[in-house]
Amino acid sequence: MHICTVIGNVWATQKERTLVGLRLMVVRPFTSDDSQSAETMIAVDTVSAGVGERVLVVHGRAARHAIGKGHDIGFQTAIVAVIDSMELEGGRIVGQTSAADRIEE
């Protein structure tokens, strides 16, 4: 499981038949130091996430289950939740988007 930020959309007019009708998003794993060095991934969006939102991404069997096609899909990464907020050590509050981040005093 990863916490990621949605950084874009993917449009594909031609794709494998099990991917037809699925919304594909570009996600980057969240890093606590705000670096953007993490590699990007493509994930099926099951929750209508938007660009800039922080999301929970699952892989493998959990992703195929969330997508709803079991083993009959050629994809193993899915967005399963939009994160409202997280509290990190030191009182840092990570919001749904980077604009909502803050430090609790």
N, CA, C and O atoms as a printed pandas DataFrame, in Angstrom:
     atom_number atom_name residue_name chain_id  residue_number  x_coord  y_coord  z_coord
0              1         N          MET        A               1    0.843   -1.166    0.000
1              2        CA          MET        A               1    0.000    0.000    0.000
2              3         C          MET        A               1    0.894    1.236    0.000
3              4         O          MET        A               1    1.934    1.259    0.658
4              5         N          HIS        A               2    0.484    2.254   -0.736
5              6        CA          HIS        A               2    1.216    3.513   -0.780
6              7         C          HIS        A               2    0.265    4.685   -0.572
7              8         O          HIS        A               2   -0.906    4.620   -0.947
8              9         N          ILE        A               3    0.770    5.743    0.021
9             10        CA          ILE        A               3    0.086    7.027    0.003
10            11         C          ILE        A               3    0.694    7.770   -1.177
11            12         O          ILE        A               3    1.915    7.874   -1.290
12            13         N          CYS        A               4   -0.158    8.286   -2.052
13            14        CA          CYS        A               4    0.322    8.946   -3.266
14            15         C          CYS        A               4   -0.417   10.261   -3.477
15            16         O          CYS        A               4   -1.440   10.534   -2.849
16            17         N          THR        A               5    0.129   11.059   -4.373
17            18        CA          THR        A               5   -0.537   12.262   -4.850
18            19         C          THR        A               5   -0.868   12.048   -6.318
19            20         O          THR        A               5   -0.013   11.611   -7.089
20            21         N          VAL        A               6   -2.097   12.349   -6.711
21            22        CA          VAL        A               6   -2.487   12.244   -8.118
22            23         C          VAL        A               6   -1.872   13.433   -8.850
23            24         O          VAL        A               6   -2.106   14.584   -8.481
24            25         N          ILE        A               7   -1.086   13.151   -9.888
25            26        CA          ILE        A               7   -0.427   14.234  -10.604
26            27         C          ILE        A               7   -0.874   14.352  -12.059
27            28         O          ILE        A               7   -0.394   15.228  -12.778
28            29         N          GLY        A               8   -1.784   13.486  -12.503
29            30        CA          GLY        A               8   -2.254   13.600  -13.880
30            31         C          GLY        A               8   -3.213   12.502  -14.277
31            32         O          GLY        A               8   -3.499   11.581  -13.512
32            33         N          ASN        A               9   -3.700   12.627  -15.496
33            34        CA          ASN        A               9   -4.617   11.657  -16.105
34            35         C          ASN        A               9   -3.918   10.947  -17.252
35            36         O          ASN        A               9   -2.960   11.471  -17.820
36            37         N          VAL        A              10   -4.390    9.765  -17.592
37            38        CA          VAL        A              10   -3.902    9.034  -18.758
38            39         C          VAL        A              10   -5.094    8.791  -19.674
39            40         O          VAL        A              10   -6.131    8.296  -19.233
40            41         N          TRP        A              11   -4.948    9.135  -20.933
41            42        CA          TRP        A              11   -5.974    8.837  -21.919
42            43         C          TRP        A              11   -5.388    7.847  -22.906
43            44         O          TRP        A              11   -4.291    8.059  -23.422
44            45         N          ALA        A              12   -6.106    6.774  -23.173
45            46        CA          ALA        A              12   -5.657    5.755  -24.119
46            47         C          ALA        A              12   -6.857    5.319  -24.950
47            48         O          ALA        A              12   -7.795    4.715  -24.430
48            49         N          THR        A              13   -6.821    5.625  -26.231
49            50        CA          THR        A              13   -7.949    5.239  -27.084
50            51         C          THR        A              13   -7.895    3.767  -27.449
51            52         O          THR        A              13   -8.921    3.169  -27.771
52            53         N          GLN        A              14   -6.721    3.183  -27.402
53            54        CA          GLN        A              14   -6.586    1.756  -27.654
54            55         C          GLN        A              14   -5.968    1.119  -26.429
55            56         O          GLN        A              14   -4.877    1.503  -26.005
56            57         N          LYS        A              15   -6.663    0.145  -25.855
57            58        CA          LYS        A              15   -6.125   -0.547  -24.696
58            59         C          LYS        A              15   -6.665   -1.966  -24.642
59            60         O          LYS        A              15   -7.637   -2.309  -25.316
60            61         N          GLU        A              16   -6.020   -2.773  -23.833
61            62        CA          GLU        A              16   -6.402   -4.156  -23.652
62            63         C          GLU        A              16   -7.855   -4.206  -23.188
63            64         O          GLU        A              16   -8.287   -3.358  -22.406
64            65         N          ARG        A              17   -8.599   -5.179  -23.657
65            66        CA          ARG        A              17  -10.052   -5.220  -23.459
66            67         C          ARG        A              17  -10.476   -5.143  -21.995
67            68         O          ARG        A              17  -11.533   -4.581  -21.709
68            69         N          THR        A              18   -9.693   -5.688  -21.049
69            70        CA          THR        A              18  -10.103   -5.642  -19.641
70            71         C          THR        A              18   -9.951   -4.251  -19.032
71            72         O          THR        A              18  -10.437   -4.003  -17.928
72            73         N          LEU        A              19   -9.283   -3.345  -19.740
73            74        CA          LEU        A              19   -9.095   -1.985  -19.240
74            75         C          LEU        A              19  -10.122   -0.995  -19.796
75            76         O          LEU        A              19  -10.158    0.165  -19.386
76            77         N          VAL        A              20  -10.947   -1.457  -20.724
77            78        CA          VAL        A              20  -11.966   -0.580  -21.314
78            79         C          VAL        A              20  -12.923   -0.104  -20.220
79            80         O          VAL        A              20  -13.422   -0.905  -19.430
80            81         N          GLY        A              21  -13.169    1.187  -20.183
81            82        CA          GLY        A              21  -14.089    1.774  -19.217
82            83         C          GLY        A              21  -13.451    2.155  -17.894
83            84         O          GLY        A              21  -14.126    2.703  -17.022
84            85         N          LEU        A              22  -12.155    1.874  -17.723
85            86        CA          LEU        A              22  -11.475    2.212  -16.480
86            87         C          LEU        A              22  -10.746    3.548  -16.616
87            88         O          LEU        A              22  -10.168    3.842  -17.663
88            89         N          ARG        A              23  -10.777    4.346  -15.566
89            90        CA          ARG        A              23  -10.120    5.645  -15.543
90            91         C          ARG        A              23   -8.703    5.449  -14.998
91            92         O          ARG        A              23   -8.522    4.921  -13.901
92            93         N          LEU        A              24   -7.713    5.874  -15.763
93            94        CA          LEU        A              24   -6.317    5.713  -15.376
94            95         C          LEU        A              24   -5.730    7.050  -14.941
95            96         O          LEU        A              24   -5.929    8.067  -15.605
96            97         N          MET        A              25   -5.005    7.042  -13.822
97            98        CA          MET        A              25   -4.415    8.256  -13.261
98            99         C          MET        A              25   -2.923    8.057  -13.044
99           100         O          MET        A              25   -2.463    6.944  -12.789
100          101         N          VAL        A              26   -2.169    9.154  -13.149
101          102        CA          VAL        A              26   -0.740    9.143  -12.841
102          103         C          VAL        A              26   -0.604    9.532  -11.367
103          104         O          VAL        A              26   -1.121   10.567  -10.946
104          105         N          VAL        A              27    0.090    8.705  -10.586
105          106        CA          VAL        A              27    0.268    8.986   -9.162
106          107         C          VAL        A              27    1.754    8.946   -8.813
107          108         O          VAL        A              27    2.536    8.214   -9.420
108          109         N          ARG        A              28    2.118    9.748   -7.822
109          110        CA          ARG        A              28    3.492    9.765   -7.313
110          111         C          ARG        A              28    3.445    9.460   -5.825
111          112         O          ARG        A              28    2.680   10.090   -5.095
112          113         N          PRO        A              29    4.247    8.502   -5.356
113          114        CA          PRO        A              29    4.259    8.203   -3.926
114          115         C          PRO        A              29    4.579    9.447   -3.096
115          116         O          PRO        A              29    5.438   10.251   -3.457
116          117         N          PHE        A              30    3.869    9.583   -1.978
117          118        CA          PHE        A              30    4.063   10.695   -1.054
118          119         C          PHE        A              30    5.385   10.497   -0.326
119          120         O          PHE        A              30    5.700    9.389    0.110
120          121         N          THR        A              31    6.157   11.568   -0.194
121          122        CA          THR        A              31    7.381   11.536    0.593
122          123         C          THR        A              31    7.248   12.582    1.691
123          124         O          THR        A              31    6.800   13.698    1.429
124          125         N          SER        A              32    7.627   12.239    2.904
125          126        CA          SER        A              32    7.428   13.140    4.037
126          127         C          SER        A              32    8.299   14.388    3.964
127          128         O          SER        A              32    8.021   15.374    4.646
128          129         N          ASP        A              33    9.345   14.359    3.149
129          130        CA          ASP        A              33   10.205   15.538    3.031
130          131         C          ASP        A              33    9.860   16.388    1.808
131          132         O          ASP        A              33   10.622   17.280    1.438
132          133         N          ASP        A              34    8.724   16.116    1.184
133          134        CA          ASP        A              34    8.230   16.872    0.028
134          135         C          ASP        A              34    9.118   16.783   -1.207
135          136         O          ASP        A              34    8.961   17.578   -2.134
136          137         N          SER        A              35   10.042   15.835   -1.237
137          138        CA          SER        A              35   10.843   15.678   -2.447
138          139         C          SER        A              35    9.968   15.060   -3.535
139          140         O          SER        A              35    9.006   14.351   -3.242
140          141         N          GLN        A              36   10.301   15.328   -4.752
141          142        CA          GLN        A              36    9.539   14.759   -5.855
142          143         C          GLN        A              36   10.373   13.726   -6.599
143          144         O          GLN        A              36   10.244   13.559   -7.812
144          145         N          SER        A              37   11.234   13.033   -5.850
145          146        CA          SER        A              37   12.137   12.083   -6.468
146          147         C          SER        A              37   11.532   10.701   -6.666
147          148         O          SER        A              37   12.108    9.874   -7.373
148          149         N          ALA        A              38   10.383   10.436   -6.056
149          150        CA          ALA        A              38    9.759    9.119   -6.186
150          151         C          ALA        A              38    9.261    8.906   -7.615
151          152         O          ALA        A              38    8.787    9.841   -8.260
152          153         N          GLU        A              39    9.371    7.689   -8.098
153          154        CA          GLU        A              39    8.909    7.367   -9.448
154          155         C          GLU        A              39    7.391    7.393   -9.520
155          156         O          GLU        A              39    6.705    7.084   -8.545
156          157         N          THR        A              40    6.878    7.762  -10.678
157          158        CA          THR        A              40    5.433    7.793  -10.866
158          159         C          THR        A              40    4.918    6.410  -11.240
159          160         O          THR        A              40    5.662    5.559  -11.727
160          161         N          MET        A              41    3.616    6.208  -10.997
161          162        CA          MET        A              41    2.939    4.964  -11.334
162          163         C          MET        A              41    1.616    5.314  -12.011
163          164         O          MET        A              41    1.151    6.452  -11.934
164          165         N          ILE        A              42    1.030    4.352  -12.657
165          166        CA          ILE        A              42   -0.313    4.487  -13.212
166          167         C          ILE        A              42   -1.228    3.611  -12.365
167          168         O          ILE        A              42   -0.904    2.458  -12.078
168          169         N          ALA        A              43   -2.379    4.164  -11.965
169          170        CA          ALA        A              43   -3.325    3.424  -11.131
170          171         C          ALA        A              43   -4.735    3.591  -11.672
171          172         O          ALA        A              43   -5.092    4.659  -12.167
172          173         N          VAL        A              44   -5.531    2.543  -11.580
173          174        CA          VAL        A              44   -6.948    2.626  -11.923
174          175         C          VAL        A              44   -7.643    3.382  -10.800
175          176         O          VAL        A              44   -7.451    3.071   -9.625
176          177         N          ASP        A              45   -8.450    4.374  -11.161
177          178        CA          ASP        A              45   -9.158    5.191  -10.174
178          179         C          ASP        A              45  -10.526    4.577   -9.903
179          180         O          ASP        A              45  -11.386    4.554  -10.784
180          181         N          THR        A              46  -10.728    4.078   -8.678
181          182        CA          THR        A              46  -12.016    3.476   -8.315
182          183         C          THR        A              46  -12.872    4.418   -7.470
183          184         O          THR        A              46  -13.992    4.064   -7.101
184          185         N          VAL        A              47  -12.355    5.631   -7.154
185          186        CA          VAL        A              47  -13.056    6.511   -6.219
186          187         C          VAL        A              47  -13.235    7.947   -6.736
187          188         O          VAL        A              47  -13.587    8.836   -5.960
188          189         N          SER        A              48  -13.002    8.180   -8.015
189          190        CA          SER        A              48  -13.148    9.514   -8.618
190          191         C          SER        A              48  -12.216   10.550   -7.986
191          192         O          SER        A              48  -12.644   11.653   -7.644
192          193         N          ALA        A              49  -10.967   10.195   -7.838
193          194        CA          ALA        A              49   -9.963   11.115   -7.300
194          195         C          ALA        A              49   -9.655   12.195   -8.330
195          196         O          ALA        A              49   -9.858   12.009   -9.530
196          197         N          GLY        A              50   -9.164   13.323   -7.838
197          198        CA          GLY        A              50   -8.804   14.424   -8.717
198          199         C          GLY        A              50   -7.321   14.730   -8.659
199          200         O          GLY        A              50   -6.634   14.342   -7.714
200          201         N          VAL        A              51   -6.833   15.423   -9.665
201          202        CA          VAL        A              51   -5.432   15.819   -9.705
202          203         C          VAL        A              51   -5.135   16.704   -8.492
203          204         O          VAL        A              51   -5.896   17.621   -8.182
204          205         N          GLY        A              52   -4.036   16.424   -7.818
205          206        CA          GLY        A              52   -3.628   17.165   -6.631
206          207         C          GLY        A              52   -4.040   16.511   -5.324
207          208         O          GLY        A              52   -3.525   16.876   -4.267
208          209         N          GLU        A              53   -4.957   15.553   -5.371
209          210        CA          GLU        A              53   -5.432   14.915   -4.142
210          211         C          GLU        A              53   -4.489   13.808   -3.692
211          212         O          GLU        A              53   -3.846   13.140   -4.501
212          213         N          ARG        A              54   -4.429   13.638   -2.388
213          214        CA          ARG        A              54   -3.655   12.553   -1.798
214          215         C          ARG        A              54   -4.567   11.334   -1.720
215          216         O          ARG        A              54   -5.724   11.438   -1.314
216          217         N          VAL        A              55   -4.038   10.183   -2.109
217          218        CA          VAL        A              55   -4.855    8.977   -2.217
218          219         C          VAL        A              55   -4.122    7.771   -1.640
219          220         O          VAL        A              55   -2.903    7.787   -1.467
220          221         N          LEU        A              56   -4.890    6.729   -1.349
221          222        CA          LEU        A              56   -4.341    5.453   -0.910
222          223         C          LEU        A              56   -4.359    4.519   -2.123
223          224         O          LEU        A              56   -5.393    4.330   -2.765
224          225         N          VAL        A              57   -3.203    3.944   -2.418
225          226        CA          VAL        A              57   -3.050    3.081   -3.591
226          227         C          VAL        A              57   -2.678    1.678   -3.127
227          228         O          VAL        A              57   -1.782    1.501   -2.302
228          229         N          VAL        A              58   -3.379    0.682   -3.670
229          230        CA          VAL        A              58   -3.073   -0.717   -3.357
230          231         C          VAL        A              58   -2.572   -1.419   -4.610
231          232         O          VAL        A              58   -2.764   -0.952   -5.733
232          233         N          HIS        A              59   -1.918   -2.567   -4.380
233          234        CA          HIS        A              59   -1.286   -3.295   -5.481
234          235         C          HIS        A              59   -1.709   -4.759   -5.465
235          236         O          HIS        A              59   -2.228   -5.257   -4.466
236          237         N          GLY        A              60   -1.484   -5.429   -6.568
237          238        CA          GLY        A              60   -1.699   -6.866   -6.653
238          239         C          GLY        A              60   -3.143   -7.297   -6.498
239          240         O          GLY        A              60   -4.055   -6.698   -7.066
240          241         N          ARG        A              61   -3.331   -8.351   -5.716
241          242        CA          ARG        A              61   -4.665   -8.937   -5.533
242          243         C          ARG        A              61   -5.663   -7.917   -4.970
243          244         O          ARG        A              61   -6.819   -7.884   -5.394
244          245         N          ALA        A              62   -5.220   -7.086   -4.017
245          246        CA          ALA        A              62   -6.105   -6.066   -3.437
246          247         C          ALA        A              62   -6.575   -5.091   -4.513
247          248         O          ALA        A              62   -7.733   -4.674   -4.506
248          249         N          ALA        A              63   -5.700   -4.731   -5.421
249          250        CA          ALA        A              63   -6.072   -3.811   -6.500
250          251         C          ALA        A              63   -7.055   -4.465   -7.465
251          252         O          ALA        A              63   -8.053   -3.858   -7.852
252          253         N          ARG        A              64   -6.769   -5.695   -7.848
253          254        CA          ARG        A              64   -7.683   -6.391   -8.769
254          255         C          ARG        A              64   -9.061   -6.545   -8.135
255          256         O          ARG        A              64  -10.072   -6.421   -8.827
256          257         N          HIS        A              65   -9.119   -6.809   -6.846
257          258        CA          HIS        A              65  -10.391   -6.927   -6.128
258          259         C          HIS        A              65  -11.117   -5.574   -6.128
259          260         O          HIS        A              65  -12.319   -5.514   -6.384
260          261         N          ALA        A              66  -10.387   -4.499   -5.843
261          262        CA          ALA        A              66  -11.000   -3.161   -5.809
262          263         C          ALA        A              66  -11.526   -2.742   -7.173
263          264         O          ALA        A              66  -12.563   -2.086   -7.269
264          265         N          ILE        A              67  -10.814   -3.119   -8.226
265          266        CA          ILE        A              67  -11.250   -2.787   -9.582
266          267         C          ILE        A              67  -12.497   -3.577   -9.938
267          268         O          ILE        A              67  -13.308   -3.130  -10.749
268          269         N          GLY        A              68  -12.652   -4.755   -9.333
269          270        CA          GLY        A              68  -13.869   -5.529   -9.506
270          271         C          GLY        A              68  -13.841   -6.537  -10.631
271          272         O          GLY        A              68  -14.892   -7.003  -11.073
272          273         N          LYS        A              69  -12.652   -6.880  -11.105
273          274        CA          LYS        A              69  -12.568   -7.843  -12.199
274          275         C          LYS        A              69  -11.749   -9.074  -11.841
275          276         O          LYS        A              69  -11.402   -9.870  -12.714
276          277         N          GLY        A              70  -11.440   -9.229  -10.559
277          278        CA          GLY        A              70  -10.703  -10.406  -10.108
278          279         C          GLY        A              70   -9.417  -10.627  -10.876
279          280         O          GLY        A              70   -8.681   -9.682  -11.156
280          281         N          HIS        A              71   -9.150  -11.872  -11.213
281          282        CA          HIS        A              71   -7.921  -12.197  -11.944
282          283         C          HIS        A              71   -8.039  -11.906  -13.428
283          284         O          HIS        A              71   -7.060  -12.048  -14.161
284          285         N          ASP        A              72   -9.210  -11.502  -13.886
285          286        CA          ASP        A              72   -9.435  -11.275  -15.309
286          287         C          ASP        A              72   -9.101   -9.857  -15.734
287          288         O          ASP        A              72   -9.825   -9.266  -16.535
288          289         N          ILE        A              73   -8.018   -9.302  -15.214
289          290        CA          ILE        A              73   -7.600   -7.952  -15.595
290          291         C          ILE        A              73   -6.078   -7.890  -15.624
291          292         O          ILE        A              73   -5.395   -8.484  -14.789
292          293         N          GLY        A              74   -5.574   -7.168  -16.592
293          294        CA          GLY        A              74   -4.131   -7.019  -16.733
294          295         C          GLY        A              74   -3.619   -5.772  -16.032
295          296         O          GLY        A              74   -2.824   -5.026  -16.604
296          297         N          PHE        A              75   -4.060   -5.535  -14.804
297          298        CA          PHE        A              75   -3.650   -4.335  -14.074
298          299         C          PHE        A              75   -3.585   -4.659  -12.594
299          300         O          PHE        A              75   -4.425   -5.399  -12.083
300          301         N          GLN        A              76   -2.591   -4.111  -11.896
301          302        CA          GLN        A              76   -2.417   -4.478  -10.493
302          303         C          GLN        A              76   -2.191   -3.291   -9.570
303          304         O          GLN        A              76   -1.579   -3.446   -8.513
304          305         N          THR        A              77   -2.668   -2.114   -9.944
305          306        CA          THR        A              77   -2.530   -0.930   -9.093
306          307         C          THR        A              77   -3.843   -0.166   -9.128
307          308         O          THR        A              77   -4.367    0.106  -10.208
308          309         N          ALA        A              78   -4.394    0.190   -7.949
309          310        CA          ALA        A              78   -5.682    0.881   -7.899
310          311         C          ALA        A              78   -5.718    1.916   -6.781
311          312         O          ALA        A              78   -5.168    1.711   -5.699
312          313         N          ILE        A              79   -6.382    3.036   -7.073
313          314        CA          ILE        A              79   -6.672    4.044   -6.055
314          315         C          ILE        A              79   -7.940    3.592   -5.344
315          316         O          ILE        A              79   -8.969    3.369   -5.980
316          317         N          VAL        A              80   -7.862    3.456   -4.002
317          318        CA          VAL        A              80   -9.015    2.949   -3.258
318          319         C          VAL        A              80   -9.581    3.943   -2.254
319          320         O          VAL        A              80  -10.632    3.682   -1.669
320          321         N          ALA        A              81   -8.910    5.088   -2.034
321          322        CA          ALA        A              81   -9.422    6.079   -1.083
322          323         C          ALA        A              81   -8.786    7.434   -1.364
323          324         O          ALA        A              81   -7.635    7.524   -1.789
324          325         N          VAL        A              82   -9.562    8.485   -1.118
325          326        CA          VAL        A              82   -9.037    9.845   -1.106
326          327         C          VAL        A              82   -8.812   10.178    0.365
327          328         O          VAL        A              82   -9.733   10.074    1.176
328          329         N          ILE        A              83   -7.604   10.574    0.706
329          330        CA          ILE        A              83   -7.236   10.832    2.101
330          331         C          ILE        A              83   -7.714   12.223    2.507
331          332         O          ILE        A              83   -7.401   13.207    1.837
332          333         N          ASP        A              84   -8.466   12.308    3.593
333          334        CA          ASP        A              84   -8.902   13.604    4.124
334          335         C          ASP        A              84   -7.761   14.297    4.840
335          336         O          ASP        A              84   -7.508   15.478    4.604
336          337         N          SER        A              85   -7.063   13.572    5.720
337          338        CA          SER        A              85   -5.895   14.129    6.398
338          339         C          SER        A              85   -5.121   13.016    7.079
339          340         O          SER        A              85   -5.634   11.920    7.306
340          341         N          MET        A              86   -3.863   13.329    7.402
341          342        CA          MET        A              86   -2.995   12.414    8.145
342          343         C          MET        A              86   -2.227   13.256    9.150
343          344         O          MET        A              86   -1.906   14.414    8.879
344          345         N          GLU        A              87   -1.937   12.688   10.293
345          346        CA          GLU        A              87   -1.092   13.375   11.265
346          347         C          GLU        A              87    0.227   12.634   11.363
347          348         O          GLU        A              87    0.259   11.437   11.648
348          349         N          LEU        A              88    1.324   13.357   11.123
349          350        CA          LEU        A              88    2.656   12.778   11.183
350          351         C          LEU        A              88    3.357   13.219   12.457
351          352         O          LEU        A              88    2.887   14.119   13.153
352          353         N          GLU        A              89    4.475   12.589   12.759
353          354        CA          GLU        A              89    5.227   12.968   13.952
354          355         C          GLU        A              89    5.608   14.441   13.882
355          356         O          GLU        A              89    5.788   14.995   12.797
356          357         N          GLY        A              90    5.727   15.057   15.026
357          358        CA          GLY        A              90    6.078   16.462   15.083
358          359         C          GLY        A              90    4.899   17.394   14.876
359          360         O          GLY        A              90    5.071   18.609   14.776
360          361         N          GLY        A              91    3.686   16.820   14.811
361          362        CA          GLY        A              91    2.498   17.648   14.673
362          363         C          GLY        A              91    2.180   18.087   13.263
363          364         O          GLY        A              91    1.307   18.932   13.066
364          365         N          ARG        A              92    2.857   17.543   12.286
365          366        CA          ARG        A              92    2.568   17.913   10.898
366          367         C          ARG        A              92    1.261   17.267   10.464
367          368         O          ARG        A              92    1.081   16.055   10.586
368          369         N          ILE        A              93    0.351   18.093    9.955
369          370        CA          ILE        A              93   -0.916   17.608    9.416
370          371         C          ILE        A              93   -0.811   17.647    7.896
371          372         O          ILE        A              93   -0.562   18.700    7.309
372          373         N          VAL        A              94   -1.001   16.502    7.273
373          374        CA          VAL        A              94   -0.971   16.399    5.821
374          375         C          VAL        A              94   -2.413   16.345    5.357
375          376         O          VAL        A              94   -3.160   15.448    5.747
376          377         N          GLY        A              95   -2.804   17.290    4.535
377          378        CA          GLY        A              95   -4.192   17.392    4.112
378          379         C          GLY        A              95   -4.508   16.647    2.840
379          380         O          GLY        A              95   -3.675   15.921    2.299
380          381         N          GLN        A              96   -5.721   16.838    2.373
381          382        CA          GLN        A              96   -6.177   16.179    1.152
382          383         C          GLN        A              96   -5.384   16.643   -0.065
383          384         O          GLN        A              96   -5.204   15.892   -1.024
384          385         N          THR        A              97   -4.909   17.897   -0.016
385          386        CA          THR        A              97   -4.006   18.434   -1.043
386          387         C          THR        A              97   -2.871   19.138   -0.322
387          388         O          THR        A              97   -2.951   19.375    0.884
388          389         N          SER        A              98   -1.818   19.474   -1.047
389          390        CA          SER        A              98   -0.675   20.147   -0.396
390          391         C          SER        A              98   -1.070   21.506    0.162
391          392         O          SER        A              98   -0.462   21.969    1.127
392          393         N          ALA        A              99   -2.070   22.153   -0.420
393          394        CA          ALA        A              99   -2.536   23.460    0.090
394          395         C          ALA        A              99   -3.147   23.342    1.484
395          396         O          ALA        A              99   -3.216   24.336    2.207
396          397         N          ALA        A             100   -3.590   22.151    1.875
397          398        CA          ALA        A             100   -4.228   21.939    3.169
398          399         C          ALA        A             100   -3.248   21.499    4.260
399          400         O          ALA        A             100   -3.655   21.298    5.404
400          401         N          ASP        A             101   -1.967   21.348    3.924
401          402        CA          ASP        A             101   -0.968   20.922    4.907
402          403         C          ASP        A             101   -0.724   22.030    5.924
403          404         O          ASP        A             101   -0.827   23.215    5.608
404          405         N          ARG        A             102   -0.391   21.614    7.182
405          406        CA          ARG        A             102   -0.096   22.600    8.217
406          407         C          ARG        A             102    0.659   21.921    9.357
407          408         O          ARG        A             102    0.775   20.697    9.416
408          409         N          ILE        A             103    1.163   22.753   10.252
409          410        CA          ILE        A             103    1.839   22.274   11.457
410          411         C          ILE        A             103    0.936   22.610   12.646
411          412         O          ILE        A             103    0.550   23.765   12.826
412          413         N          GLU        A             104    0.599   21.600   13.461
413          414        CA          GLU        A             104   -0.201   21.838   14.670
414          415         C          GLU        A             104    0.707   22.380   15.756
415          416         O          GLU        A             104    1.843   21.932   15.913
416          417         N          GLU        A             105    0.208   23.325   16.487
417          418        CA          GLU        A             105    1.014   23.928   17.559
418          419         C          GLU        A             105    0.553   23.487   18.919
419          420         O          GLU        A             105    1.123   23.902   19.928
